[in-house]
Amino acid sequence: MEERLPMDAREALKTYFGHSEFRPGQETMIGALLAQGLDPRDAAALGCALHAEAGRAAAAAFTDICASAEDLVTFLPEAIRAIAP
């Protein structure tokens, strides 16, 4: 029996959510969660939720027009605190 490699971020996005493209930064974030051993479905869901929450925090700090994908990494700790129980 051939051993299957773990699902990558793009494959997880397509399989579980039906999308073929990421927004800037999402693929890296989901890939990092997969590398930590999260189930592909959980990694995709959590990565998208963190990306969205960090985007909201960046937009609140810089306005929607001024926030960029590169700004999101600065707001990840805030996003994690907002999502964590």
C-alpha angles and dihedrals in degrees: 000000000000115000113236118223116231115274115265124226096261092049091049091051092051096042100046104026105025095235125125100193135055129214113245110292098011097099093053092048094048091044089054091052091049090050088056089058102259118154109262094244092049092045092051093047095044093043092052092046093050091046091051094046092048088049092053091050092048091048091050091051100040104017124252092276097051101041115098134188089255090059093060095078089063090058098045095098089053090047091051091050090049093052100036116092 
